[in-house]
Amino acid sequence: MTAEVVPDAGHWYRVESGGAASTVRRAAERLGGQLGIGDNRIAELAIVAAELTSNLVKHAQEGVLLLRPVRSFDAAGVELVAIDSGPGMADLTVSSRDGHSTTGTLGIGLGAITRQASWYDAWSRPGLGTVFVVQVWPQPAVVVPAWAAGLTRPITGEQVSGDGHAVRVAEGRHQVLVCDGLGHGPLANAATEAAIAAFRGAPAAPPAAVVQHLHRAMSHTRGAALSVAELDPAAGVLRYAGLGNIAGTVLGPDGTRRGLVSLPGIAGHQRPVVREYDYPFPSGATLVMQSDGVVDRWRVEDHPGLTGRSPLVIAATLLRDAGVRRDDACVLVARTPA
């Protein structure tokens, strides 16, 4: 199975009671059936969904779960992202062992999740909550963590988000996009979907040329702020071009933090000035891109060990801690491709 996983937007659930947990489990089973992962895997997926939601009900504060499909070129699976602001765990390895419990139960929840999962990752610290991500694919599956991953969440009261992200490899160019359609709701979502479709079909060109291509393709929409980044591991360079208020940050392996330049403008409107900038991007560096629905005051040092986790876990943690409810929000994280 290829390592290139392209997720759909999925659906967020607030998990605060057993009723919500049942809703998530049934939705996961339906999605598994739609994707054709097989009856045995659907049964195992149901166990994963039940245990994740049970943990949110028993232990979490403000527990939410994202359910979405993940697709490679030749298969599809189901991804669950459980996020909470609860008490957290000092040692996830210990907490995942059968028999370990903090509530007097049998303590088989996390162990059952890891046994059924095709791939999983997590981050937790006492007082800082927990993020747990799980993928369930048809068997047999060898899943390699994606080099880039993102999450979006709509503004409170909306069913769709005007923010979005995409990842592609075009003739060896590893590129990512974050887009923020103007406003909220269906029209903002339509602008972002147009940008994503154009990005996936764009010529294999440097980021500035890709941004120009998106600008031309979005003239029928209300427009968007967007940025495109390209990771070049051979050169140890990140190439970046952006219009509007998408924030980009490079976290160096030595703990440094560097902001990236995005020029004023709206893709799809007027005649924007597009420039491309190069930044050092050594092995071990991390790229974070975010819409303005995520405040820029997060500090990675407030999350010990987080940069050692997968891009998806990093993105989910930052969305939880820095995302605002009064706006659509998107975070994408990328690392040097293996």
Secondary structure, DSSP 8 states (H G I E B T S, - for coil): --S--EE---EEEE--SHHHHHHHHHHHHHHHHHHT--HHHHHHHHHHHHHHHHHHHHH-SS-EEEEEEEE-SS-EEEEEEEEE-SS--S-HHHHTSTT--SSSS---HHHHHHHH-SEEEEEEETTTEEEEEEEE-SSS------SEEEEEE--TT-SS-SEEEEEEEETTEEEEEEEEESSSHHHHHHHHHHHHHHHHHS-S--HHHHHHHHHHHTTTS--EEEEEEEEETTTTEEEEEEESS-EEEEE-TTS-EEE---BS--BTSS------EEEE--TT-EEEEE-TTB-TT--GGGSTTGGGS-HHHHHHHHHHHHB-TTS-EEEEEEE---
